[in-house]
Amino acid sequence: MTAGGAWLKVEGLTQSFDGRPVFANLSFELEPGRSLALVGASGCGKTTILRAVAGLIEAGRGRVSVGPGRPARAMVSQDLGLLPWKTAFANVELPLRLAGRPRAERRRRAEEVLALMELTELAGRYPASLSGGQRQRLALGRALVGQPELLVLDEPFSALDAISREALGDHLAGLWKRLGWTMVLATHSIEEAVLLGETVLVLGGSPTVAEAAFANPDAGEPGGLTRASASALAREVRLALAAVRGRASSGAAFSGPAPASPRAGLETRFATPADARLAGPGDVSSGETFGPSLQSSLQPSRREDPRRNSRPRAAASSGAR
């Protein structure tokens, strides 16, 4: 991979179902090891976008490219997809078994992942006897056992209470910082997006387009949602979503957190975190706006962090929904 270059490219992604356009001309780029959070209302096409990014489907038009090479991808779906007749250990081991890996390797890597997910003591339990948070961690562990370079998460913590959701979000953020995969997630939770997304992309309209993007250079940093910058960014994302809803109900032009621009034919390149550093409620730099032909260059270039530059880049088999 070329340092600082786009590794994941989504270009002109367009999809219709039964003749009804769902999203149109969606484009974004992501550097290796970075994260992107998609936020939007139910039915706006987030899951379909994720499945295209994960390589599970092809959109009607447009292109998704990952690499160079054929990097391993894994997806955790909303329903988790755990097999109820298999133990926690067997669920985690399954992608390696399907990939034909030797028994000793399967056991070693499954044990490592269970420890990473703090599930070692529950390896012999079945999903039905685990708590919601434990099942979420188990599904995440099964995705990670194949050492993916791209991790795709669809509403990863939606079934959890607020306390468990935040705790698991902090755990995931810590793993991402350590292990260095590239991450794309979709969520209804603004806090979840702010916690994990170095770029937060707001989706809206009919068909769905990228309405606004917010740089979030402190994603995954210690302090999580207690940081002033996180509170400020969450407020800006809420304002953008409220403006999208208001435009949808009234037909008025969108005047979101940045100066409004004509929707037709607009092409916008978003600011990097160096231009959009969030210092607190009184110092917020918002995303640009908006339009059906919007091209967003989502390439966060936050300050150099030697830990991120030295993180191992793993390669192995992929797991998917």
C-alpha positions in Angstrom: 0.0 0.0 0.0 1.1 3.5 -0.7 1.3 5.6 2.4 -1.3 8.4 2.4 -3.1 7.0 -0.7 -6.6 5.8 -1.1 -7.0 2.1 -0.3 -10.7 1.7 -0.3 -12.5 3.5 -3.2 -16.2 3.7 -3.7 -17.0 5.4 -7.0 -20.5 6.4 -8.2 -22.3 3.7 -6.3 -26.0 3.6 -7.4 -28.7 1.1 -6.5 -32.4 0.6 -7.2 -34.9 -1.9 -5.9 -38.1 -2.7 -7.9 -37.4 0.4 -10.0 -37.1 2.7 -7.0 -33.7 4.4 -6.6 -32.3 3.9 -3.1 -29.0 5.7 -3.3 -27.3 7.6 -6.1 -23.7 8.4 -7.2 -22.2 7.8 -3.8 -18.4 8.1 -3.8 -15.8 8.1 -1.1 -12.2 7.1 -0.4 -10.5 5.8 2.7 -6.8 5.4 3.5 -5.6 2.1 5.0 -6.1 1.9 8.7 -8.7 4.6 8.8 -12.4 4.5 9.8 -15.6 5.8 8.3 -19.1 5.9 10.0 -22.2 6.1 7.9 -25.2 7.8 9.7 -28.7 8.0 8.2 -32.3 7.1 8.7 -33.6 3.5 8.4 -34.2 2.5 4.8 -31.6 4.9 3.3 -29.4 2.0 2.0 -26.7 1.8 4.6 -26.8 -2.0 4.8 -26.7 -2.3 1.0 -23.7 0.1 0.8 -21.9 -2.0 3.5 -22.6 -5.3 1.7 -21.1 -3.8 -1.5 -18.0 -2.6 0.4 -17.7 -6.0 2.0 -17.8 -7.7 -1.5 -21.0 -9.6 -0.8 -23.0 -7.9 -3.6 -22.5 -5.7 -6.6 -24.4 -2.5 -6.8 -26.4 -1.7 -9.9 -23.9 0.9 -11.0 -20.6 2.1 -9.7 -17.4 0.5 -8.5 -15.9 -0.6 -5.2 -12.1 -1.3 -5.2 -10.0 -2.4 -2.2 -6.3 -3.0 -2.2 -4.0 -3.5 -4.1 -4.2 -7.2 -4.1 -7.1 -9.1 -2.6 -7.3 -8.0 1.0 -9.3 -10.1 3.4 -12.7 -8.5 4.3 -15.1 -9.4 7.1 -18.6 -8.2 8.0 -20.6 -8.3 11.2 -24.3 -8.1 10.3 -27.1 -6.8 12.5 -28.4 -10.3 13.3 -24.8 -11.4 14.2 -25.3 -14.7 12.4 -24.1 -16.9 15.3 -24.9 -20.6 15.0 -26.9 -21.5 18.0 -25.9 -25.2 17.9 -22.2 -24.4 18.1 -20.3 -23.3 21.2 -18.5 -19.9 21.4 -15.3 -21.6 20.5 -16.8 -23.4 17.5 -18.4 -20.2 16.3 -15.1 -18.3 16.4 -13.2 -21.2 14.8 -15.7 -21.6 11.9 -14.2 -19.3 9.3 -10.8 -21.0 9.7 -12.5 -24.4 9.4 -14.2 -23.3 6.2 -10.9 -22.0 4.9 -9.3 -25.4 5.5 -6.8 -24.2 8.0 -5.0 -26.9 10.1 -6.5 -27.9 13.4 -3.6 -26.6 15.5 -3.8 -23.2 13.8 -7.5 -23.1 14.2 -7.3 -23.8 17.9 -4.5 -21.3 18.5 -6.1 -18.4 16.7 -9.6 -19.1 18.1 -8.1 -19.1 21.6 -6.2 -15.8 20.9 -9.4 -14.1 19.7 -11.5 -15.4 22.6 -8.9 -13.9 24.9 -9.0 -10.6 22.9 -12.8 -10.5 23.3 -12.6 -11.4 27.0 -14.5 -14.6 26.4 -12.0 -17.3 27.3 -14.0 -18.5 30.3 -17.1 -18.8 28.1 -15.6 -20.8 25.2 -17.8 -23.9 25.9 -21.1 -21.9 26.2 -23.7 -21.7 23.5 -25.0 -18.3 22.2 -28.3 -18.6 23.9 -26.6 -18.7 27.3 -24.6 -15.5 26.6 -25.6 -12.0 27.4 -26.2 -9.5 24.5 -22.8 -7.9 25.0 -21.1 -11.3 25.0 -22.8 -12.4 21.8 -21.8 -9.1 20.2 -18.2 -9.7 21.2 -18.4 -13.3 19.9 -19.6 -12.1 16.5 -16.8 -9.6 16.4 -14.3 -12.2 17.4 -15.5 -14.5 14.6 -15.0 -11.7 12.1 -11.5 -10.9 13.4 -10.2 -14.5 13.6 -9.5 -14.4 9.8 -7.3 -11.3 10.4 -9.2 -9.0 7.9 -7.7 -5.9 6.6 -11.2 -4.4 6.1 -13.8 -4.8 8.8 -17.4 -3.8 7.9 -19.9 -3.4 10.8 -23.7 -3.0 10.3 -25.3 -1.6 13.5 -22.8 -3.5 15.6 -24.2 -2.6 19.0 -27.9 -1.9 18.2 -29.3 -4.5 20.5 -27.4 -3.4 23.6 -28.3 -1.0 26.4 -26.5 2.3 26.4 -24.0 1.3 29.1 -23.0 -2.0 27.3 -22.9 -0.2 24.0 -20.5 2.4 25.2 -18.3 -0.2 26.9 -18.1 -2.4 23.8 -17.5 0.6 21.6 -14.5 1.6 23.8 -13.3 -2.0 23.6 -13.6 -2.0 19.8 -11.9 1.3 19.5 -8.9 0.0 21.5 -8.6 -3.1 19.3 -8.8 -1.0 16.1 -6.0 1.3 17.4 -3.8 -1.7 18.2 -4.4 -3.9 15.2 -4.9 -1.4 12.5 -7.6 -2.7 10.2 -9.6 -0.3 8.0 -13.2 0.0 9.3 -16.5 1.1 7.8 -19.6 1.0 10.0 -23.2 2.0 9.7 -25.1 3.1 12.7 -28.2 5.0 14.0 -26.2 6.0 17.0 -24.6 9.4 16.7 -22.4 8.6 19.7 -21.3 5.4 18.2 -20.3 7.2 15.0 -18.4 9.8 16.9 -16.6 7.2 19.0 -15.4 5.1 16.1 -15.5 7.1 12.8 -12.5 9.3 11.8 -14.9 10.6 9.2 -18.7 10.7 9.9 -20.7 10.7 6.7 -24.3 11.8 6.9 -26.7 10.2 4.4 -30.1 11.6 3.4 -32.4 12.5 0.5 -34.4 10.4 -1.9 -32.5 8.8 -3.5 -29.9 8.8 -0.8 -26.8 10.9 -1.3 -23.9 12.0 0.9 -25.3 15.1 2.5 -22.3 16.1 4.8 -19.0 14.8 6.1 -17.3 15.6 9.4 -13.7 15.0 10.1 -13.1 13.5 13.5 -9.4 13.2 14.2 -9.9 12.1 17.8 -11.9 8.9 17.0 -10.7 6.0 19.1 -8.6 8.2 21.4 -8.7 7.7 25.2 -11.6 9.5 26.9 -14.1 8.4 24.2 -17.4 10.3 24.5 -16.3 12.2 27.5 -14.1 14.5 25.3 -15.4 18.0 24.6 -14.6 17.5 21.0 -16.9 14.4 20.9 -19.8 16.4 22.4 -19.3 19.2 19.9 -19.2 16.9 16.9 -22.2 14.9 18.1 -24.1 18.2 18.2 -23.1 19.1 14.6 -24.1 15.7 13.3 -27.5 16.0 15.0 -28.0 19.4 13.4 -27.1 18.0 10.0 -29.6 15.1 10.4 -32.3 17.4 11.7 -31.8 19.6 8.6 -32.0 16.6 6.3 -35.3 15.5 8.0 -36.6 19.1 7.8 -35.8 19.3 4.1 -37.4 15.9 3.4 -40.7 16.9 5.1 -40.9 20.5 3.8 -39.1 20.3 0.4 -36.9 23.2 1.4 -33.3 23.5 0.5 -30.8 22.1 3.0 -29.0 24.7 5.1 -26.9 22.4 7.3 -23.9 23.1 9.5 -21.9 24.6 6.7 -23.1 27.4 4.3 -25.7 26.0 2.0 -24.8 25.3 -1.7 -27.0 24.5 -4.7 -27.7 20.8 -4.8 -27.6 20.4 -8.5 -24.3 19.4 -10.0 -22.2 20.3 -7.0 -18.9 18.6 -6.4 -17.4 19.0 -2.9 -14.1 17.8 -1.5 -14.2 17.7 2.3 -11.7 19.2 4.7 -9.1 17.0 6.3 -8.9 16.8 10.1 -6.0 19.3 9.9 -8.6 21.8 8.6 -11.4 20.6 10.9 -9.9 20.0 14.3 -12.5 20.0 17.0 -11.4 21.7 20.2 -14.7 22.2 22.0 -18.2 23.5 21.7 -17.0 26.9 20.7 -14.5 25.8 18.1 -16.2 23.5 15.6 -15.3 23.2 12.0 -18.1 21.6 10.0 -18.3 19.5 6.9 -19.0 21.0 3.5 -22.3 20.5 1.7 -24.1 18.7 -0.4 -25.4 17.4 -3.7 -26.4 14.4 -5.7 -23.1 14.4 -7.6 -21.0 14.9 -4.5 -17.5 13.5 -4.5 -16.1 13.2 -1.0 -12.4 12.7 -0.6 -12.5 11.2 2.8 -8.8 10.9 3.6 -8.2 11.9 7.3 -4.6 13.0 7.7 -4.6 13.5 11.4 -1.4 14.3 13.3 1.3 11.6 13.1 1.0 8.9 15.6 3.9 6.5 15.7 1.7 3.7 17.2 -0.5 3.8 14.1 2.4 3.7 11.7 3.9 0.7 13.5 0.7 -1.4 13.8 0.9 -4.8 12.1 -1.1 -5.3 8.9 -2.5 -8.8 9.0 -3.6 -10.9 6.1 -5.7 -14.1 6.1 -9.1 -15.4 5.2 -12.2 -13.3 5.3 -15.5 -13.8 7.1 -18.7 -12.4 5.9 -22.4 -12.2 6.5 
